[in-house]
Amino acid sequence: MSLRSAARVLSAPLRRVSQPRAAGASRAYASAAQAALSVLESELDAIRTAGTWKGERVITSQQGPRISVDGSRGDILNFCANNYLGLSSHPEVVKAGIDALQKYGAGLSSVRFICGTQSIHKNLEEKLAQFHEREDCILYASCFDANAGLFEVLLGPDDAVLSDELNHASIIDGIRLCRAKRFRYKHMDLNDLEEKLKESQSSRLRLVVTDGVFSMDGDVAPLQGICDLAEQYGALVFIDECHATGFLGPRGRGTDELLGVMDRVHIVNSTLGKALGGAAGGYTVGPKALIELLRQRSRPYLFSNSLPPPVVGCATRAVDLLLASNEIAQSMAAKTMRFRNNMTQAGFTISGTAHPICPVMLGDARLASLMADDMLKLGVYVIGFSYPVVPKGKARIRVQISAAHTDEDIDRAVDAFIQTGRKHGVIS
């Protein structure tokens, strides 16, 4: 084909694009677009009608135990953040982020294996491995990415994954990406887990997967029993520690330390976006061979930009503080039980046990939303959780206690709940 002929062939689609659309085609396009908008509006109306609409309140201050909220006067007590240790606004953590920004820049503009690895990334990975007492660590943009990147690499069609039915959405999505046989066991039910382990005995590798702490309910996985069964049936154990790292256990190492099974849990995924500075980022810690394989094959790692230096700087300082002292982590228990006990005595039903996540169970989605709005008027920031974040009929207000809260803060929040609960007939 001559160059002139090739040019005519290549330019033909461009000529067609530049020509005006026929009137019939334009009407069909407009009709399709209108039909799509109608479907979307119908779905949005259904969400509003069900009382499960999730508005976004605008915070006009830094994150902390007291915040400023657009449309509200004065300081608002914040009882709805994953800022368990109060480190998201800790002066040393903030300064470390500023220092990293000035020294290393705003970002890497690349993924890790191209030109996105700095010395601070390797340093943070080493410290996280040390913190969790594991061989190695790999950083991700989020723990959602860490969960999305693990299972596909580790498990194949000859393997099996056994997952608690209430595991986090990111775990569910990550498992969907792998080709392993899937078994879902009843929530924290060791008998059902054992049945699934028996069913999957022909598999090459078997991985038991569970949240260390289930974020919607504040309950702690029975890791001792899980590890016993895993050892009995030759399986590996994985835990997601997003709502445990930094404050559960005597040294804040997490659920596995709390329950004495650090040497029996093989893989841990967690986040930098909650207790460890509250910015962003996630990670996997475990055997060195696994971490090296993830660097070669894990798609969220290979195809996502590196964590920005300010985020790495903040997280590194947060880990340093926890490695140096367990004082902050130990302050959580008494404050958590103060809220739980006072709320229970007032007549509320609080889910979970001894965890800073304290779900105030209400059942009705609209009630949870209305109560949360009334709490804000009383100067306490909480949010109503409803479907699809939690199952239908199990709406709640999820309260989260922080080490930065004072006893007076906690008592004020309880008083606001009592006023609002009586107004809506939840308690007498």
N, C-alpha and C positions, 0 to 999 in steps of 0.2 A: 504494500500500500504506500502510495506517495505521501509526502508530508502534507500536500494540499488536500488530498482525500481524507487523511487523518484529521486535519483541522476541521473539515466540514462535518465529520462524524461527531467529534467532540463538542462542536459548537451547537449542534442541533438541540440537545436538552436545554441549553441556555436560552436559545431562541424561544423554545416552548414556554419556559418560565417567565420570560419577559413579556409574552403576549397577554392581553387582558383575558381574565377568566370569562367563560361563557356564563350568561345570566343564570342558567339552570344549575351550573356547578356552584356558583356563589350562594344561591339559595339553599342548596343541599348542605354546603359547609356551615352556613349560618344556622340551619335547622339542627345539625348534629351538635354544634357548640351549645345551642340553647338547651337541647335535650340533656347534655352532660351537666350543665349548670343546674338544671331542674333536679337531677339525681343528687347532686351535691347538697343543694339547699334542703331537699327532703331529709337527707341523712342528718344534717345539722339541726333541723327542727326536731327530729326524733331524739337527739341527744339533749336538747333543751327541755323537751317535754318530760323526759325521764329523770330530769334533775341531776344529770351527770356531767353537765357542762363544766369545763375546767378553765376558769379565767386565770389570767396572770396578773398578780399584784406587782406593782413597780416599786422596788426598793431604791431609795435615793441616797443610801449610805453604804459603807462597807459592811460585810457580813460580820455578825457578832451576836452576843446575847441580847443586845439592844440595838434596834435599827430604826431608820426613818422610812416611812411608807408613804408613797404619793397619795394624797387625799386624807391622810390621818395627821392629827396634831401630836406633837411631842414624841418622846422616845417610846417605841413599842417593844415589849418583851418578845423575843423570838424563841418560840418553842417548836420550830418546824424545820430545822436545818440539820444536815448530817455533819455539822461542825462539832463533832463529839468532844474534842479536846480544846476547842476555842483557838486553834492555831491559825485559822484563816486570816486573822487580823493580828496575830502575835507580832510585836515589833521586830523581833529577830528574824522571823520568817519573812516578813515584808521586806526588810533590809536585804536579806539574802537574794530575794528576787530582783531588787533594784540593782544590786551589785552584779548579778549575772547578766542582766539586760545591758548594762554599761560595758562589761568586759566581753561578752560573747554575742551581743546583738539580739534583735527581736526574734529571729527564727533562722532556720537552716535552708529553707527553700528547696528541700530535697528529702528523700528517704534515707534510711540509715546506711545502706550498703553503697550508695552512690557517693554523696559527700555530706551526709547528715549526721555523722557521729562525732561528737566532741568529747573531750576528756571528762567533762562533767556528767555525760550520759553513762560512761563506763564507771565513774566513781559512784553514782547513785545506784547502779545495778549491783556493785560490790557491797554497798552498805545494806541494801534490801536483802540480799542473800545472807549477809551476816545477821541481820535483824531476825529473819525467819529461821536461821540455822539450817539453811539449805546450800547446795553446792553452787548454784548459779542462778542468774536472774536475767530476764529479757523485758524491756520496757515497751509499752504500747501507748497509743494515743488515748485509750480509755480501757477500763476493765471490760466493757462491752466488746471491744476489739480483741482483748486477750481471750475472752470466752469464744468469740467467733473464730479465732485463729488456732485454737488448740486441738479440738476433737478431730477435725479433718486430717490433720497431720499425724496424730497419734494412732487413730483407729481406722481399720479398713473393713472390707466385707466379711472377713473371717473373725472379726472381733465383736464384742457386745458392750453396750453402755447401759447402766442401770441408774435411773435418775428419779429423784424424789419428785412427786407430782406437783409440788408447789415451788420448785426451783425458779430462780429469776428468769425473766424473759430472754436475757442474753445467753443463758445456758441452753435454754430450749432452742433458740435460733442456731447456736453453735452446733448442737447435736444434729439438727436437721441437715447441716452441711456435710456431715460425715456419712460414710456408707455402712457403718456398723449396724448390727442388729440392735433394736431399741427395746428396752424394758422399762416401764414406768411403775414404780412401787408407791404404795399409799404413804401419805405424808408421815414421816418419822416412824413408820411401822416396820419394826425389825423382822417380824414374822413374815410379812409380805416380801420384804427384801430377800430373806432366805429362800422363799419359794422361787423368786426370780433368779437367784444365783444357781439354784438347782436346775432350772429350765435352761440356763445358758452355759452349762458345763462343757459343752462341745466346742465352745469358742476358743480362739487362740489367746487373745487378751480380753480381760473383763475389767471395766472401770466403773466403780461406784461413784456417783456424782451427787453432791449435795451442797446447798448453801450451809456455811457454818452457822450463820444466824439468818433466819428468814425475815426479810425486811418489813413485810406488811404485818407480821404478827409478833415479832420480837421473841420468837421461841428459838431455842438452841438445839441444833441437831445432836442426836445421841451418838456422838462419835466413838465412844468406847465400844458400844455394841456393834456399830458399823465396822470398826476395825477388827473386832473379834470375828465377825462373819467373813470379812474379806480375807483374813488369814486362814480361816477354816476352809474356804472354798477357792483360795488362790487368786484373789482379785486385787486390783490396785484401788487406791482411794484418792479422790480429788475433792477439794473444798473451795468454795468461793467465800472469801473472808472480808468482803467490802464493808460489812457492818460489824466487824470484830477487830480488825487490825488497828493497833494503837492503844486499845483500852480494855480488852478482855484478857483475862489471865493476870497472874501476879506481876508480870513485866510488860503487859500490854501486847504480847505477841499474837494473841488471837484465841479462837475457839480451841484449837488443838493444844495450846498451852493450858488453857483453863481446865480442860478435861484430861490432861496428862497423856496426850497421844502424839506429841510433836514428832517422835521417831517412827510413827506408824502411818502417818499421812504422807503420801508420796508426792502430790502436786498441790500447790496453793496458788490461786489467782486472787488478786486484790487490787485496790485502787489507791491512787494518790489524791483523789477528789473528795474525800470525806475527812477522816481524822488526820491524815498526813498533809495538812496544808490547805486542802479544800479547793485546789485549782482544777486540775485535770490530770489524765494519765492513769494507766493501769499497768499491771505486770504479772508475769508468771515466775514462780520460783520452784525449783525441783532439781532432779538429777542433771548433771552437766550435759550428758548425751542428749537428753530431751531438749534442753535449751539450745544446744547447737543445731539440732534438727529444725527447731522452730525458726531460727535465724535463716535457714536455707529454704524453708517451705511455707512458712506461715504467711498467708496472703495479706492480712491486715498490717503485718509488720513490713512486708516487702513493698507494699503499695501505698502506705500512708506516710505523710511527712513526719519527721522527727519531732519529739516534744520540744517546744520552744524553751530556750535557755532560762527565761525568768521562772517558768513552771518547774524546771529541774532544780534551779537554785532554791526555790521555796521548799520543795519537797525534801531536798537534801538536808536543809536546816531542820525541818520537822523531825526527820529520822534521827539526826544527831541529838536533838533534845531528848528523844525517847531512849536512845542508846545510853545517854548519860544518866538518866534518872527515870524511875518508875512512879514518881510522886504524882504526876498529873493523872496517870492511868488509875492509880489507887483511889483518887478522890471521887471517882464516878459512882462507886457502889452505894455509898451512904445517900448521895443526892437522888439516885434512881429510886431507892427504896422509900425515901421520904415522900416523893410524889406518888408512887404506887400505893403505899399504905394509906395516905391521906385521901386519895381519890376513892379507894375501895371503901374506906370508912364512910365517905359521903354518899355511897350508894351506886357508884359507877362500876361498870364491868371493864376491867383492864386485861387485855390479852397478853400472853407471853409471861415470862418469869425472869425477874432480876436483870433485865436488859434495859439500857437507856431508851430503846424504842418502846413506847408505852401506848398502844392503840386503845383509844376510848371507843368501845364498841357501841354502835347506835343502830345499825341495820338498814335504816332508810337513807337513801342517797340525798334526798332533798333536805331532810333533817340535819344531816351532817354538814351540808353546805350552809344552811341558815344559821346553825350554831357557830360555825367558824366565822361567819360574818359578824355575828353578835359579839363574839370573843374579841374581834379586832376593835370594835367600838369600846370595849373595856380595856384596850391597850395590850392585848395578848395576840400575837400572830400565830395562828394554827391554820391548817388546811383540811378540808373534808376529802377523804379518799373514797372513791366509788368505782363502779365498773367502767372500763375493763381493767383498771389497776388492781382491784380486788374483786372477788366473785360477787355476783348479783345477790342482794339481800344481806351483804356483810359490810355495808358502808361503815366508816369510822372516821374519827379524827386521830391522826397519828401524831402523838406528842413525842418529841425527842429531847432528852435531857443532855445538857452540855456541862463539861467541867467548869466552864466559865459562868454558869448560873450560880447565884447565891441562894441560901436558904430562903431569904426574903422573896427572891424572884419566884421560887417554886411555890411558896405559900400564896403569893399573889395570883399565880396561874390557877391554883386549886380554887381559890375564892371566885375567880371569874368563871370557872367551869360550874361551880355550885349555883351562882346566879343564873347563868344561861341554862343549865340543866333544869332548874326549877321553872324557868319561864316556858320551856318547851315540854314540860311534863316528863322529862327523862328520870328525874329523881323527885322525891317529895320534900 
